[in-house]
Structure formats: structure tokens, C-alpha cells
Amino acid sequence: MARSSATGANIEIANGAAVDLEDAKSRILAAIGELVDEGKAEWHRTGTGEIELRLVSGEVFVLGEVSVTRVA
């Protein structure tokens, strides 16, 4: 099944305000970057080109184009 394009899409955040998808993505990446800078997480690109995020608490996530998937 093909997934519809998220280009130009808005998402709703906790306070109910609409946020542009690219703005939300940049905010999330900035927050993840802070975790990495603080030594609370590590991230790297896998051999398949995906970005894997490992938290020091043990959780592992794959960062997709429009999603985050927990794998461990």
C-alpha cells in the first residue's frame, strides 16, 4: 500500500496548535541532538542508511522520514 505524501502537511501538537511538518521535524532533531550532546544517547547511520538512536537507558529507535520506530 502506498503512503500518501506528507509534503505541506500540518500536525497537531499537545497544545492544539498546528505545526508545519518540517518545523516539527527540525524541533525533534534538535531535541535528539541535545540528548546526544548531553551524553544521554548516541546516534549513527546504519549500513542500510537508516539513522539509529540508542538511549543510555537501553531503548533503540530507527528514525524514519516521517516516523520514529522503537526496535528494542
C-alpha positions in Angstrom: 0.0 0.0 0.0 1.4 3.4 -1.0 1.7 6.0 1.7 0.4 9.5 0.9 2.9 12.3 0.8 3.4 14.4 3.9 4.6 17.4 2.0 2.9 20.5 3.1 1.2 18.6 5.9 0.5 20.1 9.3 0.5 18.2 12.6 -1.2 18.9 15.9 1.0 19.3 18.9 0.0 18.9 22.6 -1.4 22.4 23.0 -3.6 22.1 19.8 -1.6 24.5 17.6 -0.9 23.3 14.0 2.8 23.0 13.2 4.4 22.6 9.8 5.8 19.1 9.4 9.3 20.3 8.5 9.3 22.6 11.6 8.2 19.7 13.8 10.9 17.5 12.3 13.6 20.1 12.9 12.4 20.6 16.5 12.6 16.8 17.1 16.0 16.5 15.6 17.2 19.4 17.7 15.9 17.7 20.9 17.6 14.4 19.9 20.8 16.3 19.2 20.6 17.7 22.8 20.3 14.2 24.2 23.4 13.2 22.2 25.3 16.3 23.3 24.4 15.6 26.9 25.7 12.0 26.7 22.2 10.5 27.1 22.1 9.0 23.7 24.1 8.0 20.6 23.1 8.0 17.0 24.6 6.7 13.8 23.7 5.8 10.3 23.4 2.1 9.7 24.7 0.1 6.7 21.2 0.4 5.1 21.2 4.2 5.5 18.8 4.4 8.4 19.5 6.6 11.4 19.6 4.6 14.7 19.2 6.3 18.0 20.3 4.4 21.2 19.4 5.9 24.6 21.7 5.1 27.5 18.7 3.6 29.2 18.7 0.8 26.6 16.0 1.8 24.2 16.8 1.7 20.4 14.9 3.7 17.8 15.1 4.0 14.0 14.4 7.5 12.7 12.4 7.4 9.5 11.5 10.2 7.2 8.1 10.8 8.9 8.2 8.4 11.8 10.2 7.0 14.7 10.1 3.3 15.4 11.2 1.6 18.6 13.1 -1.6 17.8 14.4 -2.5 21.3 
